[in-house]
Amino acid sequence: MTILIAGGGLSGLSLVAHLVARPEPLGPIVVVDDGRRPLATVGWASWSAEPGLLDEAVSRTFDRLRVHAAGRSRIVGLGRYKYRFVRGDDLAAAVTKSAERHGDVVFRPGRITEIRQAGEGAEAVVDGESLRADWVFDSVLRPGPAQVDGWLIFRGWHVCTAGPAFDSAVPTFFDFRTSQGRAASFVYVLPRGPQEALVEHTSFAPPHSQGVPRPKEQRSALREYLSTVLGLRDYTVTREESASLPLFASAVDRRCGSILAIGTKAGLVKASTGYAFHRIQADSAAIARSLAVRGHPFDLPRPKPRHLLFDATLLDVVAREPAQLERVFAALFDRSSAEPVLRFLDEESSLAQEAKLFVRLPPSLYSVVGRRHHR
């Protein structure tokens, strides 16, 4: 069995880690990446209740989150969950170490211009050369679904201050003290110490926006948040990062012959939160298990219809009435522990547990659920 992974970012490296962790031999494996997005400049946060395969790459762990919505600020515990942050270079180092122990993984620099079916397998065109494999996992070329249900648009500043300015033990999960004029927006703060943090402005935009970023407005919002909310006057922005992620609230058709889309291309960004790290780990483990047990990578769990409905409903409400996002988040996190909410967002909650959450939500959500249910 030969495997080619198109893209050496989060989804590609995660798949490598789970493939080489299987007791059965799976490979050889070739990972092709053009290096246009250096891993040293990216990172991912996620919550989980259990230890993970890539915990070696975790650089920060938190057991509390700060939230500010509907005029109220509070710190909530996470119960059995932990909130973890992984830097891109740490992820690469951990996966490289595992791959070296496996002994049958090649990381090849190159630009992929085409991926196509070739007989019973597939091939990728890398710098003009065709590389054949039994299975190709694509995170770079395959287009997403034609129907985009929304966009997550963010711009983050890595901020350093002369003196202590951040609570290094508590990230700000969301803070709605920023303009809601054009889209439902909040600010996220991930501390890396008392004098350093990632401060990120995040917006949920409707599908017709095409995910077009608004750099001027976002930078203005970040400056206002730092000066007005955090009271900072003396700070340095050491780096800026930004992205526009398409959000899909329906199942994605990922397969094309011997080619399987992974990562964002597979719709693994959670539509109601924008988080993907934990979902990509679960998906990578399922792909590796399917290859080992079935001899193909397609025996994968499908999302439950009710969770797709919940995501679609939230995106629909936010697109029509941006202020509703703050009301929804305020209601969900109005509790001493975020564990029930995180369990729901992980799609691991029961109907009874979800009913207890939904009873606190704004009534406007229920009318949208009813309309969608009867379409």
Buried (B, 14 or more C-beta within 10 A) or exposed (E): BBBBBBBBBBBBBBBBBBBBBBEEEBBBBBBBBBEEBEBEEBBBBBBBBEEBBBBBBBEBEBEBBBBBBEEEEBBBEBBEBBBBBBBBBBBBBBBBEBBEEBEBBEBEEBBBEEBBEBEEBBBBBBEEEEBEBBBBBBBBBBEBBEEBBBBBBBBBBBBBBEEEBBBBEBBBBBBBBBBBEEBBBBBBBBBBEBBBBBBBBBBBBBBEBEBEBBEEBBBBBBBBBBEEBBEBEEBEBEEEBBBBBBBBBBEBEBBBBBBBBBBBBBBBBBBBBBBBBBBBBBBBBBBBBBBBEEEBBBEBEEBEEEBBBBBBBBBBBBBEBBEBBBBBBBBBBBBEBBBBBBBBBBBEBEEEEBEEBBEEBBEEBEEBBEEBEEE
